[in-house]
Structures are given as structure tokens and as C-alpha cells.
Amino acid sequence: MLDFDETISFGLELERSSGVTEPVTTTISHKKTTRSPRFGGSLSRDAFRLNFIKRELINNNFSKSSEDLENLSDYFKSKLEKDPFDVDSTLSLGNCFRKLGYVSRTKRLYSLFNKKKEHFEIIFIELANIFCEEKNYKKAKYYYEQALQSKKALLWSTIHEKLAFCCYNLKEFTLGASFADLALKQAKFNSIPEIHLLFGNLYLGDKQYHKAIKQYKRGLVNLQGYSKAIKNIVLSSTTINKIDPKSFSEAVKLTSPKILEAKILNNLGNALNKLGDYISAKHYLESALTLSNLPYAQNNLALTLKSLGDLDGALINLSKAYQTIPDSALINHNLAETYLAKGNELKAIEYFKKTLTYEKANKFAEFKLNALLGKNIVSAPESYVSNLFDRYSETFENHLLSSLAYKVPKEISRYISSTYGKKFKLDRVLDLGCGTGLCSITLKGNCSELIGIDLSQQMLIKAKEKSLYTQLEQKELTKYLKSSKLKCDLTIAGDVLIYVGKLDDLFYYSNQTSKKGGRFIFSIELSNTRDFKINKTGRFSHSKRYITKLANKYSWHIDYEKDIELRKEHNKMVKGVLFALLKI
């Protein structure tokens, strides 16, 4: 259940350059002047939340006379003089203060309690609710966590939900997802669509895509009873406490089934995009847009269509989203990338510039813009590489091997087999920019140590699942080599140098970490320029002449050189070269 005692608005929004999660926006209110059962209950799923709206509307009829409220305050103050830590009187005085607008006095009143007082958890939750209403989620989280220490089972599910909400707003997705896990385990968990949307968004933020999808789908199922619950609560209203239809409409309009369903469908499509299930994503995103013209659903559908090869359809949807929110850095960025994919460099430059107008710290857009403008760049920024592959991790292998006909791992494997034989044993092997481990599969069982280095945390998580490596480390490859005191038999860098332009440091430090007779195997994207250049794709290409010059400079002997096809790009194979250098 979600039991916020004062009005709290949910505004959960998660933006990424690869997709957007729509916020769940709802208002839940629960006010009272005397203590009553606060946790648990037997209300049905959707009627539970709607009952809070009913209570709020009824509560609006409570006297708004300041004089009456001041008199009530004096009454409860007199009670507290006799028993300073009576929970009922404290709550009642606090509610009077709040109706009078004395929020600071309310917080001071509640702050008198500590964990040694009986029922302290109830007061702490009230205090946390105030901070939550003020959007001070850090303090709200602190008091909810303190209340959780009461160990009263009836509190756990409610507080876990509230903590999940705070964590979302603090962008602490991993911690928030753990609270969602705990809430879902509670026997009295109240399954309502807004909560499934919240939990789904937390799982999505934590990159637990399958869990997110499950929550969104549960939310869609629960929505089926939403309209019925609204009718039931209206019909159950008494003539004494009759709900005004207009007021009721205002109270539920932000979470009407149509809007809420559209948001859940959009987020579901976003999660499916992350997993590369573009056909299913397209279905849900199109369904969302039949219910509401959400600009972020149009953005996400555009990303789906782009992945399916429909660049024109992607531009149509991005243009619609742009008309609604032209100042969105995200949508401008995706427009730039889509125009670039179509080969319209002028439009790509225009929208990358707009992206940076609205988000000056966007290193991704800055790097791609500089590449398009032909500026002198010696390496891709670390944040660019890590963010690129963090987003790419779920679909990386399938996309490379199935869609892009990625050939570098096979070429490396062939060279290793021809050089070392079918049965060989190496001591230590270093895989730079290891990704998910595609280039090291041949080495499993054939070396004592296999160390993987990558900037992307998500890629390293995928690599760990393969159980190939004895050690994995998240670090920029040249920095790792510079600080390493290891000596290696073999160093690999498969399709990695496309993110490094100037290679002096790499050649020097890889030589320093190699044993005499050790090898350095790597691929390059071939360029006819003198040394290296940054391409409009944001990748670097190098010339054979440049590699030869550096090999001679840093005591490497070119043991092997082969022209190869790296991968597809715009349905054409990219030309490259596989090199193997021998330390002399």
C-alpha cells in the first residue's frame, strides 16, 4: 500500500539518450486529527488508493476557521503538558499546526520524539511525510529508515514503498530497487498500478530490465479494475459526505486509467528497447500513443524504429516530440543521431548544437559535434565510451554478431591458434577493452591468468557472467597499463583502438607490461591519412604507416599484419587491419 498522510506528488522521470521513462504522477492524501489504524487494512487494490481521495474530499469540509483551529491547538497543548509524549495528542496538535500553516512548528513538535519513546515510529513517519511533501527526500529517507528500526511488521511494507519513492527522487536506483524487492515480499503488499509503475521505474534505473517489465505488466493488469473502483467509491458515498463530481474529477484526472496506462505502456516499451526486443517494444509504444500523445513515447518509438532500420519513421516521431518540447536535450540529441545515420550532416550538426544549448555538460553530444566539425581530437572522452557501452551492454553481442557480422574475434582466434597451436599454455593474458569477452573465448583454459579491463561497468557485469576472467577491472586501458606492475605473455585489444586516436602511450606502456617475446594483438579501422583521424561516426581510423612508425619507436616488431573486414556499417563492410606485435 502507499500511505502518505499528507499530499505528496509523484514526479518520477528518468531520461537517457537511449530512451525515456515516463513519470507516474499521482496525489495521495490521508489526514486525520486522531490516531487510527494506519497500516495494513482490508481495502481492495484500487479502492484503497481511491479511498484516500474520498477522505481528502470529506476532510475539506473540516472547519477552516483559524479561531477554531487555535482553540483546538490550545486544547491539545494542555493535554501534552500532562503527558508530553502522548502520540494521539502530538499527532492532533501537529495536524492543527499544519492546517494553520505552521509547518516549522509541526516539525519541531515531532522532533521532540526519539527512538526511546513508545510509538516513535508513527511520529517519525509523520515527520518524514512532511519532508517528502517539501521534496526534501534525503531527510524523508532518513526518518523512514529510522522508523523501520521499530521492527513492527505492519510497518515494513509501507515504509519500504516510501523509501523506494525517496530513492527514486534521489536517483539511488540500486537502493530503491532493493526496497522495492522488500515491499514485494511483504504478505500485505497492496498491488496498485502507481506502485508497479514506481517499482518498474526503479528496476529500469537499476538496469534490471526483466524485473521492470514484470512490474509494468502487473500494473497494466491491475488497471483493468481501476474504472470499476472509481464507480464503486462514488456509489458508496453517503448523502452526508457526498463527493462533488467536479472535485473528484480534479482529484483523479492525473491518474485516470487512460493517462496512467499510456505511461506504463511507454515505460514497458522503453524497457523492451533496452533488451533489444524491438518488435514487442513497437507494439506497446504504438498502443501508448493511441491513448495519449506523450512526447517521450514518440521519442522511444523513434528509437525502436531506428533500430529496426526505419529512419524516416524515426524522424517523423522525433519531429512530433520536438514540436511539443523543443527544449529537450534528449530529443534534440536523438534527432541529431538519426539525421547522422541518414547521412544529413548539416542537420546533425544543427541538432547537436541545440542539444548543447540545453545541456552544456553533454560530453556525448560535444564529442560527436567536434567529430563532425573536423576538430583535432586525440581520444574519445572516458565518459563517452563508458556511457556508450553501458547503454549498449544488453544488446551488444546479438547486435554485433547477428546484425553487424562482427569478425574481429574470429580473426584473433585464428591468429592465436596458428601461432600457439591447438594446445597451448600461457601465463598471463591481458584483454584491453574486453567488453563482454568475445575476443577471449579461445583463451579459456589456456592461460593461468586472464585479466579483463573495460571502462563500462555494465560490460564487465556481462563479462563476469561468462566466467572467463580471473580478474576484471573498470579502468581506462592506458591508465591501467601505466599503473600496472604485471608482465604479460599476451595483450589483446579487439576493435578498441577505434576510440583512441593518438597511440603513443598505448604502445609504450603495453610494451612495458609485456614479457620479452610477448605479443600485442589489436585491430584498427583503416585510414588512408598520414597517421589517424576522427571519423564522422565518432570512431578513429589509423594508417598502416602510423602503426609501423610507432612499432619501431617503441621496440615492437610487426609479427603479423592482415587486411580484414571488421563489421558492417550502413550495410557495407568496414575495412580494417589485424596486427600482432612481438616484443623484441
N, C-alpha and C positions, 0 to 999 in steps of 0.2 A: 504494500500500500504506500501511498505518498501522503504524508500527514503534516503539511506545513501549516502552522497555526495562524500565520498572517499571510497576506497576499504576497506571493512570490512569482515572478515571471521567469519562465524558462526561455533562454535565448541561445540555444546551443548551435554553434556554427563552426564548421571545420572546413577550411579552404586549403586546397593544394593545387599545384599546377596541373595535376593529372585528373582532378575531379573535385566535386564539392558535396559535402553533406549538408542537407537542408536542416535548419534548426527545428526543434519541437518547441512551439510557443504555446504555453497554456498558463492559466492563472488558477491557482488552487488556494482556497481560503478557509480558515476554520478559526472562529473567535468564540470566546466564552468568558464569563465573569466568575464562574465557579468551577471547581475541579470536577471532572467527569472522566469516565473511561477514555483513555487517549490512544491506546494501542490495541491492535487486533480488531475484533468485531466480525460480524457475520454478513456484512453488506455484499451484494453481488459485485462482480468485477467493475462494470461501467457505472452502475448505480452508485457505487462507493464514491467515485470522484464527483459525480453529479450531485450527490447529497451535500457535498461541501458548498457547491454553488447555491443550493437551496438554503442552507444555513446562513450563508452570507447575505442573501436577499432578505431573509427574515430578520437578520441582525441589523439591517439598515433601518428597521423601524424602531430600534432601540433609541431611547432619548438622546437627542443631540444637544440638550441643554447643558451649557457649561456649569451652570449652578448645580444642577442635579449631579453631574459628574464630580464636581468639587466636594459635594456633600458625601457622595459615596467614598471618595478618596479619604476624607476625614474619618469616616466610619472604619475603613479597613486599616488606617493608620493606628487607630485606637486599639484595634484587635492585635496588631503587631507589637504594640507596646507591652502587651501582656505575654505574647508568645512571638518573639522576633523572627522565628524561622518556621512559622506555620505556612505550609505550602499553599493551601487554599487562599488564605488572606493575601499572601505575596502575589500569587497569580492574579487575583482580583484587583488588587491595587495597581499592579503593572498594567492590566488592561484599561483601567480608568486613566492612568497616566498617558497611555498611548492614544486613547480617544481624545484626550486634551492636547495632544501633540507634544507631550513631554517625553520624547524618546530617550534623551540622555539620562533623565531621572529614572526611567524604567531600567536602563542598563546598569546604572549604579545600584538600584534596588536588587536586581538579580545577582549582581557581582558580589553581594554580601555572602552568598552561599559558597560553600566549598565542599569537597568530596567527603568530608566527615559528617555532613548534615544528612539527616534522613530525607530521602526522595530528592537528593541533589540533582539527579539525572533529569528530572522533569524541568527544573529551573534552568539547567544548562541547555536543554533543548530549546526552551523559550528564548534564551539569550542568543543561541546560535541562529534561531529563526530570524531574529531582528537583524543580525549581521548579514544573514543571507539576503534579506529584503533590501538591505543597503548595498548589496553586491560586494560586501567585504567577505569574500569566500574563504580567505585564509583564516580569519578569526572564526568564522562559522565552522569551518572544518575542525579547528582546534576544540571548540566546545562540543561538537558532536562526538569527536573521538574521546573526550573526557567522559561524556555521558555513557559511552559504550562500555566504559570500565565498570559500570554498575553491575554488569553480568546478569541483568534481568532479561530473560529470554524473550519476553514480549516486546522488548525494545529493539532487538537486534536487526530485524528485517527493515523496520522503519528507518533506523539510523544509517544502515548500510546504503539505503536508497538515497538518503540526504547527502551522505558522504560521496556517493557516486556523482551526484549533481554538482557538488562543490568541486570535485576533482576535474570534472569536465570543464567547468569555467576557468579553472586554474591550469588547464591543458596538461594535467597529470594523468594521462590516459592509462598508463600501466597500472597505477594505484587504483584509479577509478574502476578499471575493468576487474580488479581483484575484489572490490566492494560489490560490484555487480554479481560476481560469482557467488559471494557470500549471501547476498539477498536472494538470489535464485534458489539457493539451497534451503532457505527457510520454509518450513511447512506452511506458514500463514502468508506467504508472498502473495500479494494482490496483483493479479495479472491484468494490467490496463494498457491500452495502446501507447500512451505517452511514455510509460516506463520502458516498454520494449524499444521505443524509439531512442530514448536516452541510453539504455544499455547497448543497443546496437551501435550508436554513435561512439560510445566509449570503446567497444571492441574494434570498431573500424579505425579509430585513432590509434589503437594499440596494435594494429595490423593483424588482428585475429579475425580474418575475413569470414571464415566459415561460421564462427560464433555470431558475428554481426548479422549475417544472412539469416540465421536461425531466429534471432530476435525480431528482425524486420518481418519475417513471415508470420511469426506468432502475433505480432502487432496487427497485421492485416486480418488474421483470423478473428481476433478479438473485436476488431472494428465492426464486424457484422452485427454485433449486438448493441452497437452504440446508439443508433437511432431509436431502437426499441426502448433502451434505458431512458432516453430523453422523454419519450412519450409517457413512460411509466411514472417518472418523477413528477411530471406535470399533472397527470391524472391523480396522483396520490396527494396532491396539495389540498389542504383543508380550506374551507371558506374563511377561516380566521387568518390563516397565514397564506393567503392566495399569492402565487407568484405572478408578478406582472409579466406578460409575454414579451414586451419590449425589453425590459431589463434582463430577462432570462436569455433572450436572443443575443444581447450585447455580451453577456457573460460567457456564452459558449461559442461565439462566432469564430474565435481564433482556433478553436479545436473542433470545428464541425467535421463530420466524417469526410466530407469532400476534400477539405484542405489537408487534414491530417493524413488521409490515405495517399494523397499526392506526394506529401513529404516522405512518407515511408517508402513508397514505390521508387521515388528518386534515389533515396539512400540505398535501397536494395540494388538498384541498377548500378550505382556507384561502386558498391562492394563487389558485384559481379564483374565489373570492368577491371578491378584490381586483380581478379583471378584469371582474367583473360577469357571469360565466358561471355563474349560479345553478343552472341545471338540472344541469350536469355536477358542480358542487360538491355538490349534494344527493345525487347518486348515490354519490360517493366517501365522503362523510361518513356516510351510512347504512351503507355497506359497512364502514367503520371500526368503527361501533358494533355490528355483528353479531359482530365479533371480540373487542371489549373495551369496557367501559363507561367510556371515557375522558371525564372531565367537560369537558375543553376541546373535545372533538369534539362533545359535546352543545351547548356554547356556540356553536361555529362553525355547527353545523346550525341552531341557533335564529336566527342572523344571516341565514343563507340563506333560511329560511322567512319571516322578517320582510320581507326584500327581495322575496320572491315574494307578499307580501300575506297570508300565513298567520300572523297574530299569535297565535292560540290555540296553534298548533303550536309557535311560538317560545317561548311561555311554558311549555309542557309540558317542553320540553328544557332551558330555563334553570332550571326548578324542580328537575329531576333533578340538574343540575350543582350547584346550590346546596346540595342535600342532602349531596353529597359534600364540597364545600369552601365552607361558608357564609361563611368569612372572606376570600373572594376579592373584591378591589375590582372587578376586571374583570367578574365575573359579577353582582355587585350593581349595577354601573353599567348593564349591558345589561338587567337586569330593570327598572330604573328607566326606561330609554328605551322599552322595549317597553310597559310599563304606561302611559307618557305617550302613546304612539301609539294606545293603546286608549281614551284619554280618562280613565283612572283616575288622577287627580292625587294623591290621598291615598297610593296605593301607590307612585307615582313619587317623591313626597317621602320616603316611608319608606326606599326603597332608595337614593336619592341620599344620604341621611343616613348609611346604613350604608357606602356607598362611601367617604365622607369619614372615617368611623371607622377604616377600614383603610388609607386613602391620603389623608392630610390635605392633601397638596400637589396634589391633583387639581383643577386650575382649571376643567376642563370641567364636572365634577360640581358644583362650587361655584357656577359661573355659572348653570347650569340650575336648581339648587335655589333660588338667590336670585330667579330669574325667576318660579318657581312660587310663592314666598312673597310676591311683590309688593314686593320691596325696591327702594329707589331706586338705579338703575343708569344711568349716563350713556353707557356704551360697553361693548362686548364686549371682554374681555381679548385682547391680541395673541396669546397662546399658544393661546387657544381658537380663534380664527379660523385661525391658521396650521395647527394640528393638524387641525382640521375639514377644511380643503381639501387638505391633504397626503394625507389618507386618501381623499378624495373624487375625487382627480385622475383616476384611471384610468377611472372610470365617469361622470364629471361631465357631459360633453357628451351622451352617449347617454341618461342618466337625465333630464336637463333637457329635451332636445328631444323624446325619444320618450315618456317616462313622465309628465313634468310639463307638457308643452305650453308650454314657456317662450317668452314672446312679447316680452320686452324688447328683444332685439337687432333684431328686425324693426321695432319701433316707432321705435327710434333711427335705423335706416336710412331709414325713411320720412321722418322729420323732416329728416335731413341732405339727402336728395335733393330734398325740396320747398323747402328753404331755400337750398341752394348750387347746385342744378341737377344735371343728369346728368354734366356735365363741369365739374369744379372743381379748383382747386389751392390748398391751404392750406400754410402754412409749417410750424408745429409743432403737433402734437396730443398731448395727454396722456390716457392711459387709466388711470384710477384703479381699483384692484381689477380688473385686466384679466383675471384668470383665464386661460383657455386662448385668449382672443382673440375670443370670439364677437361682441362688440359693435364690433369694429374692422375686420371683414372688408370693409365698404363703403369704408373709408378707404385700402385698399391701392392704392398708385399715385397717390393723390390728395393726398398731403402729403409734404413734404420730410423731416420727422422724425415718427416715431410712437413714443412712449415709453410703455412698459407698466410699471405699478407694482403689486406684489402682495406680501402677507405670506407666501404659500405658495410655497416653493421648488419643490415638485412641479408646481404650476400653471404656474410660469414655465418649467419644463422643457417642458411640453406646448405652451406659447405659442411657445417658441423653434422647435419643430418646424414651425410654420406659416409661418415666415419672413415674418411680418407686420411685426414691430417693428424699428426701427433701434437701439433700446436697451431693455433690461429691467433692472429693479432691484427687489430684495427689500427692501421697507420699508413701514412703516405710512404710509398715504396723507397724513395731516395732517402728520406729521413730514417727509415728503418735500417737501410744498408749503412748509413753514416754512423749510426749508434751501435751497430751490431759488432760483436767480437767473434762471431762464428766464422768457421771456414767450411765452405760447401763444395761438394763434388759437382753439383749441377744447379743452375739457376734458370728458371723459366719465366717468360713474360709474353704470354699469348694474347695478341690483339690488345695490348696495354699501352704501347707507345703512341697510339693514336690520340692519347690525352696528354702527352708530354712532347713539347716541341724541341727545345734545346736538350741534348742528351749527354752533355759533358759529365755532369755529376753522376748520372746513372752508370756510364761506362767506367768511370774512375772507381766508384765505391763498389760496384759489382765485382770489379777485378780484385779489390782489397778483401772482399769476403769469399773469394774463390781459392781453393787449393791449387797448387801447381798442377796443371793438367786438367783442371776443372773447366766446365763448359757453361756458356751462357747462350741459351736458345731464345729467340724472340722473333716476332713478325713485325713488319712495318706496312703501312699503306704507301704505295709507291708514288713518288712525285718526280717530275722532270725538272724541278727547280734546283738551284745550286745546293742548298742544304735542307731546309724544311720550310713548310708553310702551314698556316692555319686555313682550313677549307671552310666553305660557307655552311657546311654541315656541323661545324664546331669541333671537327676532328683534325688532327695533324697528319700530314704525309711527309715522308722523308725520301731523299735521293740515295741511290746506291753509293754515289761518290761521298756523301756525308758519312755514311756508315763506315766506309773504308778509311776515311780520314781519321775518324775517332778511334777505330780499332788500332790503327798504327800508333796513334798518340798515347793510348792508354794500355799498351802492351797486350793487346789481343791479336790472335791470329784467326783469320776467317777460315774456319774449317769446312763450312758448308754454306751454300747460297743457292736458293731455288725460287724461281718465279712461281707464285701460286695465286689462286683465286681465294680471296678472304671470305666474302659473304655477298649477298645481294643488296643492292640499293636502287630503288625505283626500277625493280625487275631487271637490273643489269649487274653482272658480277664485278666486284671491286678488285682491281689488280693490286697485288702485294708481293712481298718477298719474305721468305723464311731464312733467317741467318742462324748459324751456330758458330760461336766464337770459342776459341781454345786459349786458355791462359798459358803464356809461354814464359 
